[in-house]
């Protein structure tokens, strides 16, 4: 083998050193790139965690008060589905009836379909739709009660064919059981469970008998208690009636069905709308 002279040795050594430096540089760049990727992945993961973070807490006393007041609006009609229908499954006639039960007096001057739609969106969310119905039939005699003028897009009440008392009504009381507030991203969901006491349904008379669910109250079956039989006074103010019903409710609490209301909002609780009611 030819012996390397001094010059060749120097060249070989320099070549090896350069090769080592190049390999080292490549390793350094690779490590930095890998570190950068890991950092980005961690940042994305942390950001996703931040976006999907869910916080659940019990309802405050103020939340309970606001939601119990909201529930009264749905008790005027939506409760009649006995927790078996989602808001989005309502027919246009059912949507109209919900508006009517909460805004009957407005039909004296006339109500547009646009006003009805806006109210429905506030009550059941912005995705709610409404196609105008022709006329609304009175549930007592099945004759037209609310007449729709298509040209003016206006609904007005017409009493000309009705010689009877009004629609069937009931006194409904909701008693708080428990509830939660869940926040995820920009959306807040309120879940509230209540036991409900339903009075007898009447067109005229007194709210005397009380039942544990809507179906029993409507059919007059399975009475839990009778206020008149207990207290013997039919001339009670709303406040007195509420107090006496609550007293009796505490005695028979387990006989009243639990209804679960779920509300949702992208802003504050006052602007929340119902997404489900189950029994």
C-alpha positions in Angstrom: 0.0 0.0 0.0 1.3 3.4 -0.9 2.3 5.4 2.1 0.4 8.8 2.4 2.6 11.8 2.4 2.1 14.6 4.7 0.0 16.6 2.3 -2.4 13.7 1.7 -2.8 13.2 5.5 -3.7 16.8 6.0 -6.3 16.6 3.2 -7.8 13.4 4.6 -8.0 14.9 8.1 -9.6 18.1 6.8 -12.1 16.0 4.8 -13.0 14.0 7.8 -13.4 17.1 10.0 -15.6 18.8 7.3 -17.7 15.6 7.0 -18.2 15.5 10.8 -19.2 19.2 10.8 -21.7 18.7 8.0 -23.3 15.7 9.8 -23.4 17.7 13.0 -25.0 20.7 11.2 -27.6 18.4 9.7 -28.4 16.9 13.1 -28.7 20.3 14.7 -31.1 21.5 11.9 -33.1 18.3 12.2 -33.4 18.6 16.0 -34.6 22.3 15.7 -37.2 21.3 13.1 -38.5 18.5 15.2 -38.6 20.8 18.2 -40.5 23.3 16.2 -43.0 20.7 15.1 -43.6 19.5 18.6 -44.0 23.0 19.8 -46.6 23.8 17.2 -48.4 20.5 17.9 -48.4 21.3 21.6 -49.8 24.8 20.8 -52.5 23.4 18.6 -53.4 20.8 21.3 -53.5 23.5 24.0 -55.6 25.7 21.8 -58.0 22.8 21.1 -58.2 22.1 24.8 -59.0 25.7 25.4 -61.8 25.7 22.7 -63.4 22.5 23.9 -63.1 23.1 27.6 -66.5 22.3 29.3 -67.5 23.8 32.6 -70.5 22.5 34.5 -71.8 24.1 37.7 -75.0 24.2 39.8 -77.6 26.8 39.0 -77.5 29.9 41.2 -80.6 31.2 43.0 -80.9 33.9 40.4 -80.6 31.4 37.5 -83.4 29.3 39.1 -85.7 32.3 39.4 -85.2 33.4 35.8 -85.7 29.9 34.4 -88.8 29.2 36.6 -90.3 32.4 35.2 -89.4 31.3 31.6 -91.1 28.0 32.2 -94.4 29.7 32.7 -94.4 30.7 29.0 -94.1 27.1 27.9 -96.7 25.9 30.4 -99.3 27.9 28.5 -99.2 25.3 25.7 -96.0 23.4 25.1 -96.5 21.4 28.3 -99.6 19.8 26.7 -97.2 17.6 24.6 -96.3 16.0 28.0 -92.6 16.0 27.2 -92.9 13.9 24.1 -92.2 16.5 21.4 -89.1 18.5 20.5 -89.7 22.2 19.5 -88.4 21.6 16.0 -91.0 18.9 15.5 -94.0 21.2 16.0 -96.4 21.8 13.2 -97.1 25.3 12.0 -100.6 25.1 13.7 -98.9 24.1 16.9 -96.4 27.0 16.6 -99.2 29.4 16.0 -101.1 28.0 19.0 -98.0 28.5 21.2 -97.9 32.2 20.2 -101.6 32.6 20.6 -101.7 31.2 24.2 -99.1 33.8 25.2 -100.3 36.7 23.2 -104.0 36.4 22.8 -104.8 40.0 23.5 -102.7 41.2 20.5 -105.1 39.6 18.0 -107.6 42.4 18.8 -105.6 44.8 16.7 -104.0 42.2 14.4 -100.8 40.2 14.3 -98.5 39.6 11.3 -96.8 36.3 10.5 -93.5 38.1 10.8 -94.2 39.0 14.4 -95.2 35.4 15.2 -92.0 34.1 13.6 -89.8 36.5 15.6 -91.5 35.4 18.9 -91.0 31.7 18.0 -87.3 32.3 17.3 -86.9 34.0 20.7 -88.7 31.0 22.3 -87.2 28.1 20.4 -84.0 29.4 18.7 -83.1 31.2 15.5 -83.4 28.1 13.3 -87.2 28.0 13.9 -89.4 28.5 10.9 -93.1 29.4 10.4 -95.4 29.1 7.4 -98.7 31.0 7.9 -101.8 28.9 8.5 -105.2 29.9 7.0 -107.4 30.2 10.1 -107.2 29.1 13.7 -110.2 27.1 14.9 -111.6 27.5 18.4 -110.9 24.4 20.5 -114.3 24.6 22.2 -116.6 24.7 19.1 -114.2 24.0 16.2 -115.3 27.2 14.4 -112.8 29.9 13.1 -111.7 32.1 15.9 -108.6 33.8 14.4 -109.0 34.8 10.8 -106.0 35.3 8.4 -106.0 38.0 5.8 -103.4 36.8 3.3 -103.3 40.1 1.4 -102.5 42.1 4.5 -100.6 39.2 6.2 -102.7 39.9 9.3 -104.4 37.6 11.9 -107.4 39.1 13.8 -109.8 37.6 16.3 -113.5 37.1 15.2 -116.1 36.5 17.9 -119.1 36.5 15.6 -119.7 32.8 15.7 -118.9 32.1 19.3 -121.4 32.2 22.1 -119.6 30.4 24.8 -116.9 30.8 27.5 -113.2 30.9 26.7 -110.7 28.1 26.2 -109.8 25.5 28.9 -107.2 26.8 31.3 -105.4 25.5 34.3 -103.2 26.7 37.2 -99.7 25.1 36.9 -97.1 25.3 39.6 -93.4 24.4 39.2 -91.2 23.4 42.1 -87.5 23.4 41.7 -85.7 20.0 42.1 -82.1 20.6 40.7 -80.3 22.1 37.8 -77.0 22.7 36.1 -75.3 25.3 33.9 -72.8 24.0 31.3 -70.6 26.3 29.3 -68.6 25.1 26.3 -66.9 27.6 23.9 -69.4 30.4 23.5 -72.5 28.3 24.2 -74.3 27.9 27.6 -76.8 25.2 28.3 -79.2 25.3 31.3 -80.8 22.1 32.5 -83.5 22.5 35.2 -85.7 19.8 36.7 -89.0 20.6 38.4 -91.9 18.8 39.9 -95.2 20.2 38.5 -98.7 20.5 40.1 -101.5 20.9 37.6 -105.0 22.1 38.6 -108.2 20.9 37.0 -108.8 22.3 33.5 -111.8 24.6 33.3 -113.5 27.2 31.2 -115.3 28.7 34.2 -115.1 27.9 38.0 -112.4 27.4 40.5 -109.0 25.7 40.5 -109.6 23.2 43.2 -108.2 19.8 42.3 -104.5 19.2 41.7 -102.8 16.4 39.8 -99.3 15.1 39.3 -99.0 15.5 35.5 -100.8 17.2 32.5 -102.5 14.1 31.3 -104.2 13.4 34.6 -105.3 17.0 35.0 -106.8 17.1 31.5 -108.7 13.8 32.1 -109.5 14.6 35.7 -108.0 11.4 37.0 -105.7 10.5 39.9 -106.3 13.6 41.9 -103.5 14.3 44.5 -105.4 16.8 46.7 -108.3 19.3 46.6 -107.7 22.8 47.9 -111.4 23.5 48.5 -111.9 20.4 50.5 -108.9 21.1 52.7 -109.4 24.8 53.3 -113.1 25.4 52.4 -112.4 28.7 50.7 -112.8 29.4 47.0 -112.1 33.1 47.1 -108.3 32.9 47.3 -105.9 35.4 45.8 -103.1 34.1 43.5 -100.6 34.5 46.4 -102.8 32.7 48.9 -103.5 29.9 46.4 -99.8 29.5 45.6 -98.9 29.3 49.3 -101.6 26.7 50.0 -100.7 24.6 47.0 -97.0 24.6 48.0 -98.0 23.5 51.5 -99.9 20.5 50.2 -97.2 19.8 47.6 -94.6 19.3 50.3 -96.9 16.6 51.8 -97.3 14.7 48.5 -94.1 15.6 46.7 -93.4 12.1 45.4 -96.8 12.0 43.5 -95.8 14.9 41.2 -93.9 14.1 38.0 -90.5 15.6 37.3 -90.2 17.5 34.0 -86.8 18.4 32.6 -86.4 21.7 30.7 -83.2 22.4 28.7 -82.4 25.9 27.6 -79.6 27.1 25.4 -78.0 30.5 24.6 -75.1 32.2 23.0 -75.4 35.3 25.2 -77.1 35.6 28.6 -79.7 33.5 30.4 -82.5 36.0 29.7 -82.1 35.3 26.0 -82.0 31.5 26.4 -84.5 29.5 24.5 -86.0 26.0 25.0 -84.4 23.1 23.1 -86.1 20.2 24.9 -88.7 19.3 27.5 -88.9 15.8 28.7 -90.8 14.0 31.5 
